[in-house]
Each structure stands twice: as structure tokens, then as C-alpha cells.
Amino acid sequence: MLYYLFEFLEKNYQVPGAGLFQFITFRAALAVLLSLLIATVYGKKIILYLQKKQIGETVRDLGLEGQKQKSGTPTMGGIIIIIATLIPVLLFAKLDNIYVMLLIVTTLWMGIIGFIDDYIKIFKKDKGGLKGKFKVLGQVVLGLIVGATLYFHPEVTMKEHSKLNSSLVYNAERQISEEIKSTKTTIPLVKNNELDYTSFISWMGDGAEKYAWLIFIPIIIIIVTAVSNGANLTDGIDGLAAGTSAIIVLTLGIFTWISGNIIFSNYLDIMFIPRAGELVVFVAAFLGALVGFLWYNAFPAQIFMGDTGSLTIGGVIAVIAIIIRKELLIPVLCGIFFAESISVMLQVGYFKYTKKRFGEGRRIFLMAPLHHHYQKKGYHESKIVTRFWIVGILLAIVTIVTLKVR
């Protein structure tokens, strides 16, 4: 909103300083500061309100040290993340940008699903929360919306760099072709690092590209569902999901800025996504909200994010990665989410297999998800979280390095 106001003031009245709002980096800086302020200042008020209404977490006794003390800690803290993200975005971003609109829809959609899940757990006293099939259905519908929008919307385009001399990088506008609709994405660690989803149906012959959506949209649905569930599983001990997600979002912010900048995308020889630069404002607000929430969620947590937060975080991360054509980097960048999800699948699968084969279920880990395994081994929560953050930073560095390692 403020973007349009200052644009009006600049064009009609030449108000000093109004032109600063034309710069994405300036608006991103304001967004991260405001989101931090909202999350830290008003976050405390939200915590006190939740305590007053006795909206607390019911913690199952899993035999973990310090677990009983957490019972009654306010939950639904994802509300803080959502509010602290959306207010700066509404104030500083260009709201007619298709990518910003898509992320606002993603935030609200996943936030509502998570809120319903938390509401059932707390007020209906049903520890199972929203039934899994309805939760997955919500994720699938969001994936369908995102996939269809990115495939069919006319403003979702990319530009391919031509093979002109790189010394002309200063005149990058001349080195790129016209905007085109494309189903190409980035595949890491190979020389020609582009994968076109259309290639999966090339066997259909001429005109096969018309049906690329049959491949593209289901892949988007799988990614959105997998990442949101991965973030949900990671939310198990104080500060783990929020801190890990902040590292991932910061890395995606770097990719977003490069992908939306003609000069740097040309220099690094990666896809230039027109209009994607505006996402930097959203990413900055989201990062500030996560860090601000971490202020209260760090050990010992004063509030939990609940599914309201974890499902939202996963959904937003997935959609950002898809928009900037970096979804195939998710297994590396979101390696913590991936490991947590795999640990649960291995544990459940092995338990069922051994129960059928030997008559009694056996386990690979002491407890799943993975962070509970280390808790069972006697590691303190803070040590587990810190080491997971370190691994997350290493994975983020590896992800960034893939820009040049091909």
C-alpha cells in the first residue's frame, strides 16, 4: 500500500525521498525491520493473551527429559509469524505482483489448515487434531492452485540468456530474449543445469508440450505436500523449526534476489525470472517474522508455533523455491526437513515389516522424528538444536555453491 502512495507522491509532487520506495532492497529492509518489531513487541502480547485464554499445548508423555514442564505452554504461535509477515508485505510490496499474491494465498491457506488442526487439538480435546486425509487434501488443493497458476498465468514467464560476450554484462537487457512461458527448472551439479518437465512427455510426439501441465502440476503438488509435512515434523523441540527455517529462507532470499536481477542472473548464468525480484520483500518480512518468533521460541520456549506455524512455513518455503525454479535443490537446502521425514518413514516402515515378518515390531531409531532419537540418547535440547542449525548452515552453503559448481 505504501509503495503505491509513495509512487503517487513521487510522480505528482516530487516529494523528497519518495523515490526510495522504488528500490526493492529499501522496501525489503523496511519489511524485515517491521516484521521483527511486530513479532517481538506484539508477540509478547499475543503470548499473554493465549496464556489468559489457557490455550496451551498438551504434551504427550514420551519419556523425554523436561517434557512434562512444557505442558501448558501457549501454542498457535504461528499466528505471530503470519501477522508479522503479512502486515509488512501489505505495506511495502507491490500487491499486483502475481508471485506476491500467490505467497499471500499460500500463507493464509496453510495458516488456516494449521489453525483448524490446532483448534481441534486444544478446544475439542482431540490429540489427533485434523484428520490426516483432510490435512493432505488441503495441501493437495494448494499445490493444484500453485501449479495451475504458475503454468497458465500469462505473467509467469522467464527469459533465457543469449550467448553474447559476457563482457557486455553491463548491457544485460540486450543479452536476453523475449519473455517466454516455460516449464524449465534448475537441476544442480550438471553442466547444462536446466531440466524441462516437457521432456518427460516428449515420447508423445509433436504437440506434446501442450500437455506438460499433466507432469508439472502433480510435481508441484508433491513438493508442496512434502515440504509442508517436513516442516511440521521438524517442529518438535524449542527453536528447531524456526531456526532451521530462518536459515533456509535467508538462502532462498539470496536466490530470489539473483533470479530477479538481470545483471547477476546473467553473470551467474542462471534463469532470469521477470517480476520475481519483488519476492525479496516477502522473503525479508518472512525472515524477520521467523527470527522475531525465535526470540520467544528459543529454549526454554515461551510459546510453540503449532501446526498454524509449521505447515505455513513449509508451504511458503516450497512455493518460493518453485517460483524461482530451484525446487530440485530442496532435498539439499531443506536437508533437515528431509532427514526428519525420512526418519519417520523408515521407522514406521521397518516397524510394520518386522512385525509382519517376526511377530514383533522393531525400530531403527530410539524414537522418530530424528531429533527425538538424540533426546533419547541423552543430548540436551539446546545442543541438538544448535547442531541441527550448524548442519542447516552447511547445507545452505552447499546449495549456494551449486550456482557455480556444474
C-alpha positions in Angstrom: 0.0 0.0 0.0 2.7 2.4 0.9 4.5 1.6 -2.3 1.6 3.0 -4.3 1.3 6.0 -2.0 4.9 7.0 -2.4 4.8 6.2 -6.1 1.9 8.7 -6.4 3.8 11.3 -4.3 6.9 10.9 -6.4 5.2 11.2 -9.8 2.9 14.1 -8.8 4.6 16.1 -6.1 8.3 15.1 -6.3 8.3 14.6 -2.5 12.0 14.2 -1.4 12.8 10.6 -0.5 9.6 9.1 -2.0 11.7 7.6 -4.8 13.4 5.3 -2.3 10.3 3.1 -2.4 11.1 2.2 -6.0 14.0 0.2 -4.7 13.3 -3.4 -3.7 16.2 -3.5 -1.3 15.0 -0.4 0.6 11.5 -1.9 0.9 12.9 -5.3 1.9 15.0 -3.6 4.7 11.9 -1.9 6.0 9.9 -5.1 5.8 12.4 -7.1 7.8 12.7 -4.4 10.5 8.9 -4.0 10.8 8.3 -7.8 10.9 11.0 -8.1 13.7 9.3 -5.3 15.6 5.8 -6.8 15.3 7.0 -10.3 16.2 9.0 -9.2 19.3 6.8 -6.4 20.6 3.3 -7.7 19.8 4.4 -11.3 20.0 4.6 -10.8 23.8 1.1 -9.5 23.9 -0.2 -12.5 21.9 1.6 -14.9 24.3 0.0 -13.2 27.3 -3.4 -13.4 25.6 -3.0 -17.1 24.8 -2.0 -17.7 28.4 -5.0 -15.8 29.7 -7.3 -17.9 27.5 -5.4 -21.1 28.6 -4.6 -22.0 25.0 -1.7 -24.3 26.0 0.0 -27.4 24.5 -1.0 -30.8 25.8 2.3 -32.7 25.7 2.2 -36.5 25.5 4.5 -38.3 27.9 7.1 -39.8 25.6 9.6 -40.3 28.5 11.8 -37.4 27.4 13.6 -35.2 29.9 12.0 -31.9 30.7 8.9 -32.8 28.6 6.4 -32.6 31.4 7.4 -29.0 32.2 6.3 -28.0 28.7 2.7 -29.0 29.2 0.5 -25.8 29.2 3.0 -23.7 27.2 0.9 -21.5 24.8 0.6 -22.8 21.3 -0.8 -21.5 18.0 2.3 -19.2 17.9 2.2 -19.4 14.1 -0.3 -16.6 14.3 2.7 -14.3 15.3 4.6 -15.5 12.2 1.7 -14.9 9.9 0.8 -11.5 11.2 4.4 -10.3 11.3 4.8 -11.4 7.7 1.6 -10.2 6.1 1.5 -6.7 7.6 4.9 -5.6 6.2 4.1 -7.3 2.9 0.8 -5.5 2.6 2.6 -2.2 3.4 5.7 -2.4 1.3 5.2 -5.0 -1.5 3.6 -4.4 -5.0 0.4 -6.3 -4.4 -0.4 -6.6 -8.1 2.6 -8.9 -8.5 1.4 -12.4 -9.2 4.2 -14.0 -7.1 3.4 -11.9 -4.1 -0.3 -12.7 -4.4 0.4 -16.4 -4.7 2.5 -16.3 -1.5 -0.1 -14.4 0.4 -2.7 -17.0 -0.6 -0.2 -19.8 0.4 0.4 -18.2 3.8 -3.3 -17.8 4.6 -4.3 -21.2 3.2 -1.7 -23.2 5.1 -2.3 -21.0 8.2 -6.0 -21.8 8.2 -5.3 -25.6 7.8 -2.8 -25.4 10.7 -5.2 -23.3 12.8 -8.0 -25.8 12.3 -5.7 -28.6 13.3 -4.6 -26.8 16.5 -8.1 -25.7 17.3 -9.3 -29.3 17.3 -6.4 -30.4 19.5 -7.0 -27.7 22.1 -10.7 -26.9 22.2 -12.1 -30.3 21.1 -9.5 -32.1 23.2 -8.7 -34.4 20.3 -5.0 -35.1 20.4 -5.1 -36.3 16.8 -6.2 -32.9 15.5 -7.4 -32.6 12.0 -7.6 -35.9 10.3 -4.6 -36.7 8.1 -6.7 -37.1 4.9 -8.2 -33.6 5.3 -4.8 -32.1 6.0 -3.3 -33.7 2.9 -6.3 -32.7 0.9 -5.7 -29.1 1.8 -2.1 -29.4 0.8 -3.0 -31.0 -2.5 -5.5 -28.3 -3.3 -2.9 -25.6 -2.6 -0.4 -27.4 -4.8 -3.1 -27.5 -7.5 -3.7 -23.8 -7.2 0.1 -23.0 -7.2 0.8 -25.4 -10.1 -2.1 -24.2 -12.2 -1.2 -20.5 -11.6 2.4 -20.9 -12.4 1.6 -22.9 -15.6 -1.2 -20.9 -17.0 -0.9 -17.3 -15.8 0.4 -15.1 -18.5 2.7 -13.1 -16.2 4.6 -16.2 -15.1 7.5 -16.2 -17.6 11.2 -16.4 -17.8 14.0 -15.1 -20.0 16.8 -17.0 -21.4 20.3 -15.5 -21.7 21.7 -15.4 -25.2 25.3 -16.4 -25.9 26.7 -12.9 -26.4 30.1 -12.0 -24.9 29.9 -11.8 -21.2 31.9 -8.6 -21.2 28.6 -6.9 -22.3 27.1 -7.8 -19.0 26.5 -4.1 -18.2 24.1 -4.0 -21.1 22.3 -7.2 -20.0 18.9 -6.1 -21.3 20.3 -6.8 -24.8 21.6 -10.2 -23.9 18.3 -11.8 -23.1 15.5 -13.0 -25.3 11.8 -12.1 -25.0 9.8 -13.3 -22.1 8.6 -16.9 -22.7 6.3 -19.4 -21.0 8.5 -22.3 -19.8 8.4 -25.4 -17.7 12.2 -25.4 -17.2 13.7 -25.6 -13.8 17.2 -25.7 -12.4 18.9 -29.1 -11.9 22.1 -28.8 -9.7 25.6 -30.0 -10.3 25.4 -30.7 -14.0 26.9 -28.5 -16.8 23.6 -27.9 -18.7 21.7 -27.3 -15.5 18.2 -27.0 -16.9 15.5 -29.6 -16.9 12.4 -29.1 -18.9 9.4 -31.0 -17.5 8.1 -31.3 -21.1 10.9 -33.7 -21.8 9.1 -36.3 -19.7 6.3 -36.5 -22.3 8.4 -35.9 -25.4 7.6 -39.5 -26.4 4.1 -38.3 -27.3 5.5 -36.6 -30.4 4.7 -33.2 -31.9 2.5 -31.0 -29.8 3.4 -32.8 -26.5 4.3 -29.5 -24.9 0.6 -28.7 -24.7 0.1 -31.4 -22.1 3.2 -30.6 -20.0 0.8 -29.5 -17.2 0.0 -33.2 -16.7 3.5 -33.5 -15.4 4.2 -30.1 -14.0 1.2 -29.7 -11.7 1.4 -33.1 -10.0 5.1 -32.5 -9.3 4.2 -29.1 -7.7 1.5 -30.8 -5.6 4.1 -33.4 -4.3 6.7 -30.8 -3.5 4.2 -28.5 -1.6 2.8 -31.5 0.4 6.3 -33.0 1.2 7.9 -29.8 2.3 5.0 -28.6 4.5 4.9 -32.0 6.2 8.6 -32.0 6.6 8.5 -28.6 8.4 5.6 -30.0 10.5 7.7 -33.0 11.6 10.7 -30.8 12.4 8.7 -28.7 14.9 9.3 -30.9 17.9 11.8 -29.1 20.2 12.4 -25.5 21.2 13.7 -23.3 18.4 14.4 -26.2 15.9 11.8 -25.5 13.2 12.0 -21.7 13.5 15.8 -21.5 13.4 16.2 -24.1 10.7 13.6 -22.4 8.6 15.2 -19.0 9.0 18.4 -20.4 7.5 16.5 -21.8 4.6 14.5 -18.7 4.0 17.7 -16.5 4.0 19.2 -18.7 1.4 16.1 -18.6 -0.7 16.2 -14.8 -0.4 19.6 -14.8 -1.9 18.4 -17.0 -4.8 15.3 -14.8 -5.2 17.3 -11.6 -5.5 19.7 -13.1 -8.0 16.9 -14.7 -10.1 15.0 -11.4 -10.2 18.1 -9.3 -11.1 19.1 -9.1 -14.8 22.8 -8.3 -14.1 23.5 -11.0 -11.5 21.4 -13.7 -13.1 23.3 -13.1 -16.4 26.7 -13.1 -14.6 25.9 -16.4 -12.8 24.3 -17.8 -15.9 21.0 -18.8 -14.2 17.4 -18.2 -15.1 16.2 -14.7 -15.0 12.6 -14.6 -13.7 10.9 -11.3 -14.6 9.0 -9.8 -11.6 10.4 -12.3 -9.2 12.6 -9.6 -7.6 9.5 -8.3 -5.8 9.5 -11.6 -3.8 12.5 -10.3 -1.9 10.2 -8.0 0.1 8.0 -11.0 1.1 11.1 -13.2 1.9 12.5 -10.3 4.1 9.3 -10.0 6.0 9.0 -13.8 6.5 12.6 -14.0 7.7 12.1 -11.2 10.2 8.9 -12.9 11.4 10.8 -16.2 12.0 13.7 -14.5 13.8 11.3 -12.5 15.9 9.3 -15.6 16.8 12.5 -17.4 17.7 13.1 -14.7 20.4 10.3 -16.4 22.4 10.6 -19.9 21.0 14.3 -20.5 21.9 14.9 -22.8 24.8 13.1 -22.7 27.1 10.2 -21.8 24.8 7.6 -19.3 26.0 5.4 -20.3 23.0 5.1 -23.1 20.4 4.3 -22.4 16.8 1.8 -25.3 16.5 0.7 -26.6 13.1 -0.5 -23.0 12.4 3.1 -22.1 12.1 4.9 -25.2 10.9 2.5 -26.0 8.0 2.6 -22.4 6.9 6.4 -22.3 7.0 6.7 -25.4 4.9 4.2 -24.3 2.4 5.8 -20.9 1.9 9.3 -22.3 1.6 8.1 -24.8 -1.1 6.3 -22.1 -3.1 9.2 -19.7 -3.1 11.6 -22.4 -4.3 9.1 -23.4 -7.1 8.6 -19.8 -8.2 12.4 -19.2 -8.7 12.8 -22.6 -10.3 15.0 -24.1 -7.5 12.7 -26.8 -6.3 15.1 -29.6 -7.2 17.5 -28.0 -4.6 15.0 -28.6 -1.8 16.4 -32.0 -0.8 19.8 -30.3 -0.1 18.6 -26.9 1.2 15.8 -28.4 3.3 18.0 -31.4 4.3 16.9 -31.2 7.9 13.2 -31.4 6.9 14.2 -34.3 4.6 16.1 -36.2 7.3 13.2 -35.8 9.8 10.7 -37.1 7.2 12.8 -40.0 6.1 13.5 -41.0 9.7 9.7 -41.3 10.3 9.1 -43.2 7.1 11.9 -45.6 7.8 10.8 -46.1 11.4 7.2 -46.8 10.5 8.0 -48.9 7.5 10.6 -51.0 9.4 8.3 -51.5 12.4 5.5 -52.8 10.2 7.8 -55.0 8.2 9.4 -56.6 11.2 6.1 -57.0 13.0 4.7 -58.9 10.0 8.0 -60.9 9.5 9.0 -61.7 13.1 5.8 -61.2 15.0 7.1 -58.1 16.9 7.9 -54.6 15.7 11.5 -53.4 15.7 12.9 -49.9 15.4 15.8 -48.3 13.6 15.8 -45.2 15.8 15.2 -44.9 19.5 12.3 -42.6 18.6 11.3 -40.7 15.5 11.4 -38.0 14.2 15.2 -37.8 14.3 15.6 -35.1 16.9 13.7 -37.3 19.4 16.3 -40.0 18.8 19.0 -37.8 20.1 16.9 -36.7 23.0 16.5 -40.4 23.9 20.3 -40.7 23.7 20.6 -38.1 26.4 21.5 -35.0 24.4 20.1 -31.7 25.8 17.6 -29.9 23.6 19.9 -26.9 23.1 22.8 -29.0 21.9 20.5 -30.8 19.4 19.0 -27.6 18.1 22.4 -25.9 17.8 23.9 -28.8 15.9 21.0 -29.0 13.6 21.4 -25.3 12.9 25.0 -25.9 12.1 24.1 -28.7 9.7 21.5 -26.4 8.2 24.1 -23.6 7.6 26.4 -26.1 5.9 23.6 -27.3 3.7 22.7 -23.7 2.8 26.4 -23.1 1.8 26.4 -26.2 -0.4 23.2 -25.1 -2.0 24.6 -21.6 -2.8 27.8 -23.2 -4.2 25.8 -25.2 -6.7 25.3 -21.9 -8.5 28.8 -22.2 -9.9 29.6 -25.9 -9.5 28.3 -27.6 -12.6 
